[in-house]
Amino acid sequence: VVRVPLPLGVGGRVVGVWVWLLVSSAVMLVAQLASDAGFGLSIGTDRLVATIVMCLLLGLWYAGLTAMVAGWTARPGLAMGVGIGLVVTGYVVMALFPISNVLAPWRHISPWDWAMGGDPLVNATEAWRYLALAAPALVFSAAGMLAFTRRDIQAA
């Protein structure tokens, strides 16, 4: 494995993850549009773009949260564990809580529900859903970078 040092330290790593998520989303969009054309599907391009953007913002939300935990704790294993644990927990809340009458109202606490709860592939996505994911993603990422720069010892 060849490691290329990032010139911006932890900020460069956060930006790198954001760029990777953007590129992955763009590739997914192109592949889906090509598949739709190839198989004659008539999914509205605006709905497809909205769905992929919501998936992108969901990924950025969790990436920002993980960066914040990493900045506070300086323990990569813990940060990844918390990030992955919250991704899975959020998905379980969104997917399984609606089948329980008692838990159904609580499904809205999950970022997965904020992203996919309005069914963006079928319905126009409300503006609050974009904001509910994008704003915290920025705040989490900035908080993680700030917390990391306040450390006495920093790793590249």
C-alpha positions in Angstrom: 0.0 0.0 0.0 1.4 3.4 -1.0 0.4 6.2 1.3 0.4 9.7 -0.1 0.7 12.3 2.7 -2.1 14.8 2.6 -0.8 18.4 2.7 -3.6 19.6 5.0 -3.3 16.9 7.7 -6.7 15.9 9.2 -8.5 18.6 7.1 -7.1 17.0 4.0 -8.4 13.7 5.1 -11.8 15.0 5.8 -11.8 16.8 2.4 -10.6 13.5 0.8 -13.5 11.6 2.2 -15.9 14.2 1.0 -14.4 14.1 -2.5 -14.5 10.3 -2.5 -18.2 10.4 -1.6 -18.9 13.0 -4.3 -17.1 11.0 -7.0 -18.8 7.7 -5.9 -22.2 9.4 -6.1 -21.4 10.8 -9.5 -20.4 7.4 -10.7 -23.5 5.9 -9.2 -25.7 8.5 -11.0 -24.1 7.9 -14.4 -24.4 4.1 -14.0 -28.0 4.4 -13.0 -28.9 6.7 -15.9 -27.1 4.4 -18.3 -29.0 1.4 -16.8 -32.3 3.2 -17.0 -31.7 4.0 -20.7 -30.4 0.5 -21.4 -33.4 -1.3 -19.8 -36.0 1.2 -20.8 -36.9 2.4 -17.3 -38.8 5.6 -17.0 -37.5 6.9 -13.7 -37.6 10.7 -13.6 -34.1 12.1 -13.7 -34.9 14.7 -11.1 -36.1 11.9 -8.7 -33.0 9.9 -9.4 -30.7 12.8 -8.8 -32.6 13.7 -5.5 -32.3 10.1 -4.3 -28.5 10.0 -5.0 -28.0 13.4 -3.4 -29.9 12.3 -0.3 -27.6 9.2 -0.2 -24.6 11.4 -0.6 -25.7 13.8 2.2 -26.4 10.8 4.5 -22.9 9.5 3.9 -21.5 13.0 4.6 -23.5 13.2 7.8 -22.0 10.0 9.1 -18.5 10.9 7.8 -18.7 14.2 9.6 -19.9 12.6 12.8 -17.0 10.1 12.6 -14.5 12.9 12.0 -15.9 14.7 15.0 -15.4 11.6 17.2 -11.9 11.1 15.8 -11.0 14.7 16.6 -12.3 14.5 20.1 -10.8 11.1 21.0 -7.8 10.7 18.7 -8.6 7.0 18.6 -9.2 5.8 15.0 -10.6 2.5 16.1 -13.1 4.1 18.4 -14.1 6.7 15.8 -14.7 4.0 13.2 -16.6 1.8 15.7 -18.9 4.7 16.7 -19.4 5.7 13.1 -20.2 2.2 11.9 -22.3 1.5 14.9 -24.4 4.6 14.4 -24.9 3.8 10.7 -26.2 0.4 11.5 -28.3 1.7 14.4 -29.8 4.4 12.3 -30.7 2.0 9.5 -32.3 -0.4 12.0 -34.4 2.4 13.5 -35.6 3.5 10.1 -36.2 0.0 8.8 -37.7 -1.8 11.8 -39.3 0.8 14.0 -42.2 1.4 11.6 -43.4 -2.2 12.0 -44.0 -1.7 15.8 -46.9 0.5 16.9 -44.9 1.5 20.0 -41.7 2.4 18.2 -43.0 3.7 14.9 -43.1 7.4 16.0 -39.4 7.2 16.9 -38.3 6.3 13.4 -37.9 10.0 12.7 -34.8 10.2 15.0 -32.8 8.4 12.4 -30.8 10.3 9.7 -31.8 7.4 7.4 -35.4 8.5 7.8 -34.5 12.1 7.1 -32.9 11.0 3.9 -35.2 8.3 2.7 -38.4 8.8 4.7 -40.0 11.0 2.0 -39.2 8.4 -0.7 -37.2 10.7 -2.9 -37.4 8.3 -5.9 -41.2 8.7 -6.0 -41.9 12.1 -4.3 -40.3 15.5 -4.5 -37.8 15.8 -1.6 -38.6 18.6 0.9 -35.9 21.2 1.4 -35.6 20.5 5.2 -34.3 17.0 4.4 -31.3 18.4 2.5 -30.6 20.9 5.3 -31.1 18.4 8.1 -28.2 16.3 6.6 -25.9 18.9 5.1 -25.7 21.4 7.9 -24.8 18.9 10.6 -22.3 17.3 8.3 -20.5 20.6 7.9 -20.7 21.3 11.6 -19.5 17.8 12.6 -16.6 17.9 10.2 -15.5 21.4 11.3 -15.8 20.4 15.0 -13.7 17.3 14.4 -11.0 19.3 12.6 -11.0 22.0 15.3 -10.8 19.4 18.1 -7.9 17.7 16.4 -5.9 20.9 15.9 -6.2 21.6 19.6 -4.2 18.5 20.5 -0.6 18.8 21.7 0.5 16.0 19.4 -0.9 15.6 15.9 -0.3 12.7 13.5 -0.2 13.2 9.8 
